[in-house]
Amino acid sequence: MVIKTKVNYPFIYFLLDPNIVFVYKNETQNYITVLDLSRTEGWGTFELEQEDEFETFDPYKSNPIQGKTFFANQDDMVLLVESINQQIQKNRQLRTACPVHIVSSESAAGSLESVLKDQRL
């Protein structure tokens, strides 16, 4: 099964059926398992009029489906977990990236280093 995804961090949108979107809110920097996914309450479910609306889907402009239960098989759950963990990894990399300052001379490097040290104090 091919699952379409769209990310608007911390939300990840999954289009599983032609018109059903599952919205997962990622609230952790730790990788998750299928068991974690089945225990979480961070899901929202929305219905689309047409499948092509997924590209412009905005949960804030839609009403969640209430009173319905959806089931996913083990293989689909694994795909969801892999997708969520990929987004966690991307977010981790963005958070740990260090700025790089490029200067044209050693004199400019010394001046920049001095200013940055003063700002840390």
Order of alpha helices (4+ residues) and beta strands (2+ residues): beta-beta-beta-alpha-beta-alpha-alpha
